[in-house]
Amino acid sequence: MSGESSVLYDAPGPRARTRNAIAAAVFIGILALIVAWVIVRLARNEQFDADMWTPFLKVSTWTIYILPGLVGTLKAAFVSILAALVLGALLGIGRLSDHRAVRWFCGAFTEGFRAIPVLLLILFTYYFYAQYGIVPPSQLAFAAVVTGLTLYNGTVIAEILRAGINSLPKGQSEAGTALGLRKSQLMRLILLPQAVTAMLPALVSQMVVALKDSALGYLIGYLEVVRSGVMSASYYGNYLPALVVVAIVMIVINFALTAFATWLEQRLRSGRGKRGEVDAVDLEDAIAP
């Protein structure tokens, strides 16, 4: 195939490129008009007045409202992500088990909870914990948010890991088996490290989803960054600026998490390239009697 064509379609010619450029310019122009109209409307409603934004220059606004909510968001996201990673690893490996009962249970668990909306999981666990007094009332909202996020994201991570392991060349498993590795050793020393490295972008994307979904705790009274932003807005009467500030805070956190994941992926890939696919010394130790 020539350099002027792609696998799925032929490269556009001069006329097609001209039409694409005109369509893109028209779209950008329409988008610019819409943005300008929104800005004008907001300005007429005094949303850009200094009085609307000066509360965020006060330390008290951040210490009383924004930062406590941000801590709540990060705490719920951190705990649920760790728990989801553990649950996802167990379910993902379980779906590849040689035992049919284990595969069936892990598959049913994964498909069942992956199909339930996160909000429904949070509400169900909230009322379930409250009905039977499983957790103290002071921790009820936090426990419900963490449980709901863990169940949903854990099942998604299980599918990500399973897909990553299945995407590896069959020769990896065959070589480990030929060396005398047990199934657990093969998974721990050969398959999982490569699968995690290959699927790291998808795993980080799911962590970002968990971080954003923690805002659903707003509906059960959990103090997270969106709720704290609304509380600040109700006090100062600046709802739009408060939500904009909250959005900027979340964008910064998610961007930092994505940047860290990119750096970590490059570090893992470069390190694995220098060491080789598998450290021969580790394998010899693993198969030693």
N, C-alpha and C positions, 0 to 999 in steps of 0.2 A: 504494500500500500504506500502511495506517495506521501511526501511530507505535507502536502496540501490537504489531506483528508484525515478524518478521525475514524475510530472504530465504529462509532454509531452514526455518524453523518458526515457528509462532505463539507469541507471548509467553505464558508460563504465567499462568493465572488465580489467584484467591485460594487455591483449594484446592490447586492444583499448587504454588504457592509455599510453602504450609504443609507439604505433604508433603516438598518439597525441603529446607526448613529442618529438619524432624524427621530426615530421612535424614542431613543434614550433621552435626547434633548427635550422632546415634548413632555415626556414623563417627569423629568427633572424640573421643567418649568411649571407644570401643574402642581407638583409637590411643593415647590417654592411658594407658589401662590397660596396654597392651603396653609402652609406654615405662617406666612405673612398675615393671613386673615385671622388665624388663631392668636397670633401675637397682638394684633390690633384689638381684638375682642377682649383679651386679658388686660391690656393696658386701659381700655375704657372702663373696665370693672375694677380698676385700681389694684390689680394683682401685682404690679411691679413697683408699687409705692415702697418707699424705704421702711415705713412702719410695719409692713408685712414681713420684712426680712431681718430687721434689726434684732428681733428676739433670738435669732440664732448666733448673734454675736455676743450674747450673754453666757457666761459660764454656767449660771444656774439652769438655763434651758437644757444644756447638755447633761449636767449632773443629776437633775431631777427627772428628766423625761427620756432623752434620746439614749444616753449611755446605759441606764438600767435595762431598757428594752433591747439594746444591742447585745448586752451580756446574756439576756434570756434567749435571744435568737441563736447566738453562738453556742451556748451551753446545750440547748436542745439539739442543734444540728450536730455538734461534736459527738455527743453521746449516741445519738441515733445512727450516725455514720459508722462509728466503731462497731456498734451492735449489728448494723446491717452488713458490714463486711464479714463479721464472724458468721452470721446467719447465711449470707450468700455463699460463703465458702463451703459451709456444711451442706447446703442444699445443692449447690452446683456439683460438688464431688459425689454427693449421694445419688444424683441423677445418672452418674456414670458408673455406679456400683455394679458389681457382678451379681448381686442378689436382687431378684425381681421384686421382692417386697419393699426393699429400701428404695429402689428406683420408682416404684409405684407411689409410695408415700411421699417422697420428695417431689415427684412430678405433680401429684394432686395438690400438695401444699403450695407449690410455686404457682401453678396455673390458677388456683383459686384466689389467693391473696393478690396476685398480680392483676386480676380482673376487677378488684374492688377499688373504688375511688378512695384516695387518701383521706378525704374529709369524712367519708362514712366510717373508715377505720378509726379515726380519731374520736368521732362522736360515740361510736359503739364502745370503745374501750373506756371512754370517760364515764359513761353511764354504767358500764359494767363494774368498774372500780368503785364508783360511788355506791352502787346498789349493795355490793358485798363487803364494802369497807376494806378493800385489799391494800390501799395505800392511804396515808394520812391526808386529810382534806387540804392541808397546805401544799402538798405535792401532787394533788390530783390532776391538775391541768398539765403540769410538766410530764407526769408519767403517761398520760393519755397521748400527748403529742409525740413523745419519744417512741411509744409502742406503735402508734399508727405509722410513723415514718419508718421505723425499723422493719415492720412487716412488709410494707410495700416495697421499699428500696432494697431490702434484703432479697426478695424474690426476683427483682429486676437484675440485681448484681449476680444472682445465681445463674440466670440465663446468659449474662455477659461472660462469666467465667466458663460456663459450659461451652459456649460458642468459641471462646478463645482456645480452649483445650482441643476441641474438635477440629479447629482450623490448623493445628500443627501437623506437620508431615507424619505419616504413619511410621516412617522409619525411626522417629524418635522413640516411640514406644517399643518397636521391635528391637532396637539396639539395646535399650534398657533391659528388656526381657532376656535377650541373649546374654547379657552380662550377669544374669541371675538376680536382678532386683525384684523385690516383692512389689505388689501393686501400690502399697503405701509409699514405699521408697521411690518408685517410679514417678508417682504423682508429686511428691515433695521435692525431689531433687532435680527432676527434668521438666515435667510438664507444667506445673504451677508457675515456676519463675518465668518461663517463656510466655505463658498465657497472660500473666499479669502485666508483663512489659508490653505485649502486643495490644492488650485491651485497656491500657491505662487511660487513654483519652476518653473512652466510653465510661470508664469507672469515675473519672473526675466529673464528667458531665452529669452523672447520676448524683454525685455529691453536691454539685451546684443545685440540682433539682431538690435535694433534701433540704438544703439551706433555704431555698425560696419557699418550699412547702411548709416550713416551720411557721410562716405567717398565718397559716390556717388555724393556729392556736388562738388567734384573735376571737374566734367564735365561741370558745369555751372559757374565755377570760384569762388566757395565759398572757403574761406580760412579755411581749416580743417587740421588735423595733417598729412594726407598723402600728401596733396598739399604742405604744409610747408616743409615736408621731401624731396620732389622732388625739391623744390626750393633750399633747402640747398645743395642737391646733384649736381644740375646744377652749383652752385657757386664753390663748392670744387672739383667736379669731382669724387665723391665717391657714386655712386648710390646704389650699393649693401649694403655697411655699413649703409647708411642713411635709407634704407628700413628695414634693420634688427633692427635698433634702434627704428624706428616707430612701428614695430611689437612688440618689447619688451614693449614699452610704453602701447600699446593697451592690451597686455596680462596682464600686471600688473593691469590696470584699470578694466578689465573684471573679473580677479581673485578676486580683492577687492570687486567688486559688488556682485559676487557669494557668497563670504564668509560672507558678510553682510546679504545677503538674508537667508543663512543657519542659522545664528545666530538669525535673526528676526523670522524665522519660528519656531525654537525651543523655543524662548521666548513666542511667541503667543500660541503655543500648551501647554506649561507648565502652562502659565497663565490661559488658558481656562480650563485646567484640575483642577486647584485649585478652580476656581470660579464655575465650573459646566458648562454645555452646555449653559444655559441662566440664567442670574441673575433674581431671582424671584422679587426682589424689582423693577427693571426696568420694568418688565412686568406688575406689578401691577400699576405702574405710567402710563404706556402706555395705559392701558385699562380703567383707571379711567376716569369718565366723566368730 
